[in-house]
Amino acid sequence: MCSGLALSAVHRRWLAWGYAERDEDLLVRRGVLVRRTSVVPYGRMQYVDVTAGPLDRRLGLARVTLHTAAAASDASIPGLPAAEATRLRDRLAALGEARAAGV
């Protein structure tokens, strides 16, 4: 009984994460009980990390973390397929460089 409840909680938490690439910014949503939405403008990103722990690597998953000058506006997207995480990192880095350069 407990394992079924735990799996249900993990599944609901996983479904609560989402992101959308928009023209000027990246929108990240998360939270089961308390919903939180972060909007990170591409020009404000300082760097983008892709990380994967041992279990993530075994499952072919990774986490993308966006870092900005204000620590409160950092955002993270866990549980992405590794190829999608790499694609997203490269795209966000390119958009961030273009926006910072004023293009």
C-alpha positions in Angstrom: 0.0 0.0 0.0 2.7 2.5 0.9 4.7 1.8 -2.2 1.7 2.5 -4.4 1.0 5.7 -2.6 4.7 6.7 -2.9 4.7 6.0 -6.7 1.5 8.0 -7.1 3.1 11.0 -5.3 6.2 10.7 -7.5 4.1 10.5 -10.6 2.0 13.6 -9.6 5.2 15.5 -8.8 6.7 14.6 -12.2 3.6 15.7 -14.0 3.7 19.1 -12.2 6.9 20.1 -14.0 6.8 21.8 -17.4 8.4 24.4 -19.5 7.7 26.5 -22.6 10.2 28.2 -24.8 8.8 31.6 -25.8 10.1 34.4 -28.0 11.8 36.4 -25.3 11.9 34.1 -22.3 11.6 30.6 -20.8 8.6 29.8 -18.7 9.1 27.0 -16.1 6.2 25.7 -13.9 6.3 23.3 -11.0 4.5 22.3 -7.8 1.8 19.9 -6.8 0.1 21.7 -3.9 1.7 25.1 -4.4 2.1 25.9 -8.0 5.0 28.1 -9.0 5.8 29.7 -12.4 9.2 31.2 -13.2 9.8 33.4 -16.2 13.5 33.7 -17.1 14.3 36.2 -19.9 17.0 34.8 -22.3 19.1 38.0 -21.9 19.3 37.5 -18.1 20.7 34.0 -18.2 24.4 33.8 -17.2 24.9 30.1 -17.9 23.0 26.8 -18.4 24.0 23.5 -16.7 23.0 20.0 -17.6 23.5 17.5 -14.8 22.8 13.8 -14.4 23.4 11.7 -11.3 24.0 7.9 -11.4 20.3 7.0 -11.4 19.5 9.7 -14.0 22.2 8.4 -16.3 20.9 4.8 -15.9 17.5 6.0 -16.9 18.8 8.3 -19.7 17.6 11.5 -18.0 19.2 14.8 -17.1 18.4 18.1 -15.4 18.8 21.5 -17.0 19.5 24.4 -14.6 19.4 28.1 -15.6 21.5 30.5 -13.6 20.9 34.2 -13.5 22.5 37.0 -11.5 19.7 36.9 -9.0 19.7 33.5 -7.3 16.0 33.8 -6.7 15.3 33.7 -10.4 17.3 30.5 -11.1 15.2 27.8 -12.6 15.6 24.0 -13.0 13.9 21.4 -15.3 14.5 17.8 -14.1 13.7 14.5 -15.7 14.4 15.5 -19.3 15.6 12.8 -21.8 19.4 13.4 -22.0 19.3 14.4 -25.7 16.5 16.9 -25.1 18.4 18.4 -22.1 21.5 18.9 -24.4 19.4 20.4 -27.2 17.7 22.8 -24.7 21.0 23.8 -23.1 22.5 24.6 -26.5 19.4 26.5 -27.7 19.2 28.5 -24.4 22.9 29.3 -24.5 22.6 30.6 -28.1 19.5 32.7 -27.3 21.1 34.1 -24.1 24.2 35.1 -26.0 22.2 36.7 -28.8 19.9 38.7 -26.3 22.9 39.8 -24.2 24.6 41.1 -27.4 21.5 43.0 -28.3 20.7 41.0 -31.4 
